[in-house]
Amino acid sequence: MTVTAFASETEERFALARQVADAVLFEGYVLYPYRASAAKNRLRWQFGVLVPPGWGAECEEHDFQHTECLMEPKAGAILSVEVRFLHARRRTVQRALPDGGFETVPELRLDDRVLVPWDEGGEERVEVVASVDELLGDGVTHHFRRPAREDTEPVLDAAGRTVGRLVRRCEEISGTLRLSAGELDGPYRTMRLTAVVENTSDWTPPEGRGADRDAALPHSLVATHLLMALSAGSFLSMTDPPEWAKGAVAACRNLHTWPVLAGEPGRADLVLSSPIILEDHPAIAPESPGALYDATEIDEILALRTAALTDEEKREARGTDERAAAVIELADSMPAEVLERLHGAVRSLREATGPAAPGDGFPDEHGVPRPDTPWWDPASEAGFDPARDRVVVAGRSVGQGSRVELRPGLRRTDAQDIFLRGRTAKVEAVLHDVDGGVHLAVTVEGDPGADIRREQGRFLYFQPDEVTPLEDDV
């Protein structure tokens, strides 16, 4: 494949991945109710902020991201890397004076919006293309710089008269991308790819001011993340690697970011390394009508709340940021059928390939029969008995009283469960949810509060593939 052909194909793959990467880039950019005066919009940008090293020592934020992942490149493979981040633009508002000059003001009120000071975010990209062979040894180091700049934009009223202007200033920032690779021992040609993004800006806090995040942000790389693509070969999943690669995956160091497979499901030649925890092949829900910049909320709730803002609140939101203004217009113009789609969607349904015998139902993936009675019918519970039901795990029957070793998965667990990895537990019940899922209620052996948990029915819950049956099962 020629370099030109690879560049064209890579751009197509990156374009698909950027749908998710844009959500990472602008996560938390402006939160509901989309006004600069709202308390939660006064502390900006929480993810992937790489601060200047001269200030990072005074805070809990970092001046670098370190990504490691495994890849199986073919001969002559080329790696294309794209660093993406926001460069903060500090915007001030000025009012026109009769003598033709301007003065800085806290707000400028127009008929359709209220303009206020605000930090905008401009997207920046740093692109590096190198052959995999170049990454061996010392690897490739790429330095980048974005200069300081200032521009102005006139503000016109409804009659076309200049009533003020917006002054935007970007501060200089600089950074470094370091790429290297090394072959692993083993029967397969597998490499560990290392990508480090650093903020190398020489800015330091002014004398006597101390640590000031607001002053550091214009010199920071905000919402920093990586897209990496191979021209030939594939990456290995870091969340669900093949058995032979689990040890090598566990030895990878990922600091302040996490790599996942991206792009089309079924392909493994593209990785997104994100400061936000994602699963492999993340995707934007097809029902989502547009970016709302607040993924901690549900689109339906955000749309309804935004449409319910007062006219004055909407004026301030429109003046806060162009993206906030677009959210207001989206909520105000959303057709009823689009809003209805946000209410929910079923992604998967179990297909019945043939009629079941009366009362028999059909078995789930663990061999436990599921009755045909709807979940909302009280009679549906008649077919289950948490104290007697059993599931087959690793070829062994597990039920109440069984002893298991806890092996919580990385995809669907929380940090507290991870601390229990390797601990032994006793199964207290086998439970079924309305979607046909099976869950094991357990108490951890050695837990001094186990008896209280049993009395109150407050157990820990794991899925069957997150436990290993022990030989001394009772």
N, C-alpha and C positions, 0 to 999 in steps of 0.2 A: 504493500500500500504506500503511495506517495505521501509526502508530508502534507501537501495541499488536500488530498482526499481525506487523510486522517483528521486534519483540522476541520473540514466540513462535517464529517461524521461526528466528531467530538462535540461540535457546536450543537448539532441536533440532539445528542444525548444530554448535554448540559442544559439545553432549553427545557427538556422534559423535567429534569431534576430541579431546575430553578423554581418550578411551581411550589415545591416544598421548601427549597432553600430560601425563597422570598419570605415564606412564613416565618422561617428562623430569623432572617435578616430584620424583619419588621415586628417580631413578637414584642409586645409591650411598648411599641413606638408611641402610641397615644391611646389611652384607656378610656372606656366609658366613664363619664358622660362627654368625653372628647373635648373638654374645655381646659385651657391652660390653667385656669384658676382652681380646678378640682385638686384636692389634696393629693390624690394618687398620681397626678401628672406633674407633681413638683419634684419627685425623685425619679429621674428618667433612666431607662436602659439598665436592665439587670443581668442580661445574658451576654457572655462572650466579650466583655469589655477588657481590652488589653491596655493598661494604663502606662504612662511613661515610667521607665525604671527609676527615675529620680524621685517619683512620688509613690511608687508601689511599695517601698519599704515602710511607708507610714500608714498603710491601709491593709485591708484583707483582700484586695483585688490583685490581679497578677499582670505581669508584663509579657507573658508568653503563653502559647498553647503547644502541647506536645502530643502528637498523634503517632501511634504505631499500629500497623495492621499487617496481615499476611497476604501475599499474592503469589500466583503461579504464572509468571509471564512466559510467553513463548519466545523463541529466538527472534531477535531484532525488534522486540516490543518497544513501543514508545509510551511514555507516561506524560499525560497532560494534566496540569494542576492549575486550579483557579482559586485564589484567595479572594474572599468577598467580605466587605465590612462597610459600615457607615462612617462617614466623616462629618462630624457635627458642624453645622453652620449656625453661628450665634446671630440671631436676627433682632435688631432694634427697630423701633417705630418712631418716625419723626413727623412733625406737623409743619406744613408750609406757613411761612410768615409773610406778612404784607410786603416786606422789603425784598422778597425773593429768596431769603434764607430759610433754614430749617432748624427746628429745635426738637430734642428728644423728649418724648412724652410716654407715660405709662400705658396709654391706649389711644386709639384713633377710631371714633365711631362713625360708621357709614350706614346707609340705609339697609344694606343686606348683610353686613357683618361688622364685627368689632375686632380690630387688629390690635394685638398685644405682643410684647416681647416673647420670643420662643426659640428653642434650639431645634432647627430642622436637621434632617439627616440625609446626606447625599451618598448614593451608592458608589463605592469604589471597587475596582477589580484589579488584581495583579495576576498575570498569566505567565506560566513557565512551562515549556515543553522540553523534555530531555529523553534520550534513550535510556532504557533500564541499565545498559552497560555503563553509562556515565554516572549512575548513582552509586556504583560500587566504590569502595575505598572512601575517599574524603567526600564524595558526593558532589552536589551542586548547591551553590549559595547564590541567592539573588537578592540584591538590595533594592529597595524602592523608596520613593520620596514623593510626597504631595506638598507643593508649596503653599504658603499663605496667600490668600487673595481676598479681595473685598469688591462687592458690586452693589449697585443700588437699583431699585425698581420703583418707578413712580406709582403713586396711588391716585386714582382718578375717581371723582364722584359720578353720580348718574348723568350729570350734564357734560362730562368729559373734562372737567377742570381739575388741575393738579391740587390736591388738598394735603398731600404729604408724600412720604416715600419710605420704603423699607430698605434698611442697610444690613447686608449680610456679610459676615466675616468668617473665613476659615483660617485656622492656625496651621502652621507647618507641622506635618507629621512624617516620620520615617520609620521604616521597618525592614525586617529581613526574613526571607523564607529559606530554610535549609532542608534539603532533600538528600536522603542517603538510603542505601539498601545493603543487606547482607544475606548471604545464603545460609540456610539452616541445615544442620546435619539430618540425614534421613534418606529414605529411598525415593522421595519425591523432590523435584526441583522447586522448592518453596523458598521465598525470600521474605524477610521482615522489612517492610518499608517504614521509614521514619520521616515525618514531616513536622518541622518546628516553625511556628510563626512567632516573631518577636516584635515588640514595639521598641524601637531604638531611639525614639525622640529624646533630645537632650534637655527638654523643658524641666524645670524644677520649680517648686512653689516660691513665690516672692518672699523675700526676707520678712520674717515676723508674722506671716499669715498662717503658717502651719499647714496641716493637711486640709485640703479643700477640694472635694470631689467635683464640685461645680466648675472650679477653675481648671481641673485636670481633664475634663471630658473633651474639650475641643482639641486636645493633644492626644486623644486615645483612639484606638481602633475599636469600634463599637459593633457588637453582634458578629464578631469574627467567626468565620467558618470556611471549610475547604471543600472543593469538589475535585476528585481525582479520577482519571479515566485511563484505562489501558487500551492500546490499539490491538493487542493480541494477547490473550490469556485471561485470567480471572482473579478476583479477590476472594478470600474466604470470609464467611460470615463470622463476626466477632461475638455475636450473641448465640449462634447455633452452629458451631463449627463441627466438622466431621470428627469422629472419635479419635482418629490418629493425630489430629491437630490441636486437641484441647489443651495439652500441656504447653505448646508453643503459644497459643492464644493467651493462656493465663500468665505467661511470662511477658507479654506486651505491656508497655507503660503508656497509659493515656491520661494526660493531666489537663484538666479544665476543658476537655472535649471528649467525644466518643464517636468512633467511626461505624457507620452502618451501610449496608448495600443499598443503592439507590437506583432510580430509573425503573425500567419496565420489570415487573415480576418475572422471574425465570432467568434473568440475565445477572451476571456477577462481574461485569467489567467496569462498574462505576461505584464510587464510594462518596458518601457525604459525611464529613467529620464535623459534628455539630456540638455546640455548648449546651444544647437542650437534648435530653434523653429521648431517643426515637427508636422505633423498631426497624428491622430490615424492610426495604421497599416502602417507606412511608408515602402516603398519597393524600391529596386534598379531597375531601368528600365531594362527590359530583353535585350534591344538593346545595353546597355553599355558593351563594350568589356573588360573593366578592370578599375582598379582604376587610376584616373588621378590627385587626390588630390587637385583639384581646382573646387569645385562645384559651385563657383560663375560664372563659364564659362560654355559654352555648349560643350558637348563632341565632336561634329563634328568640331567646330571651333578649339578646342584644338588639336585634331588629325591632322588637316590640318596645323595649325601653327607649331606644333612640327615637322612634316615631312619636313617643309620648312626651318628649322634651318640649318645653315651652318655646315660643317663638324667640324670646330673648336668649334662652340657652342655645338655641340653634344658631343664632347670629354670632354668639361668642365662639361656638365650635367652628363655624365657617371661617372665622378670622384667625383661629388658632393655627391651622395647618391645612394645606391643600388636601391631604389625605383624610383629615377629619371632615372637611367639607364634602368630600366624595362619599363618606359614610352617611352623612346626613341626607344627601340626595338619594343614595341607595335605599335608605329606610323609608323616605317619603314617597318614593316611586315604585316600591316593590309590589308587583301584582299579588293578588290574594293566592293564586295557585302556586307561586314561588314560595310565599310564606308558609303555605300548607305543607310543602315538601320538607321544610325545616323541622317539622314536628317529629320526624323520626323515619327510619328506614330499616328494613330487615335485610341484612347482608347475606345470610345463608339460611337455607331451609333443608331439613332432612327429607330426602325423596324416598317415598315408599314405592318399591318396584312391583309389589303384588299385594293382594288383599290378605289381611291377617286373620287368623282363626278367631272366632268370637272370644273376647276376654283375654286373648293371649298377648296382644300388643306386638311390639317388635323389639329386639334387643338393641341396647346401645353398644358403644365401642368396647365396653368392658363386660359384655355378655349379660347385663342386667335387663330383664324385660321392662319395657315402658308401656303402660296402659294407653289405650286410645282415648280415654276420657279426657276432656280438656282440662288444663291445669287449674282453671278457675272454678271447676266443679269440685265441691268438697269430697265427692266420691272418688276423685283422682288419687287421694292420699291412701285409699284402702289397699293399694297394691304395694306400698312401701312400709318397711319396718326398720328404722335406723339401728335398732339393737340387734337385728338378725340378718339384715342384708349384708352381702359380701361382694367384693369386686376382685377380679383377677389382675394381679400386678406381678409382672415378670414371671408369669407362669404359676403363681401361687395365690391361693385364696386368702383374702384379707378382710377382716371384719372386726367387730367389737372384741377387744382383748388382745388383738395382734400387736406385736412389737415391730416398729419400723425405724429405719434411719431416715432422717429428713434431708432431702436434696432439693431445696427450693430452686425453681427455674429462674433464669435471668429475665425472661420476657414478661412475666405476669406476677411479679412479686414486689414487695416493698423492702426497704432497708432493714426493718426489724426482722423479717423472715430470713434475710441473708445471714444474720448473726447466729441463726439456729442451724446453719448448714453443718451436717455431721453429727448433730445431737440425736439421741434416741428418744422415741416417744411411744405412747400407748394409744391405740385407736379406741375412741369412745363411741363412735357412731359412724355409719355410712349414710350420707345425705344426698338428696337429689334436688336440683333446682328446676324451675319451670321450663328452662331451655334444654333440659335433658342432660345437663352436666352432673358429674359425680364428684363429691367432695368428702374428704375424710376429716372428721372432727377428732383432734388429738390433744393429749396433755403431754408436756415434755417431762421425761423422767428426771428426777432430781429437783423439780420445781417445788419449792415449799408451799406454794399456793395451789397445788394441783387439786387437793380435796375441796377447796373453796370453789374452784372453777367447775368441778363436777356438780356441786350443790347448786350453783347458780346457772349452770349450762353455758358458761362462757369459755368456749374452746378456741383453739387455733385451727385453721382450716387449710388443707393442702389438697391438691388434685392428685389422683393416683400416680401420675408419672413424675411426681415430685417426692416420692418416697421409695425406699428399698426395703422389702420384707426381710426380717432377721430370721435366722435359722431356729431360734428358740421360741418361735411363734406359738402362743397358747391356743 
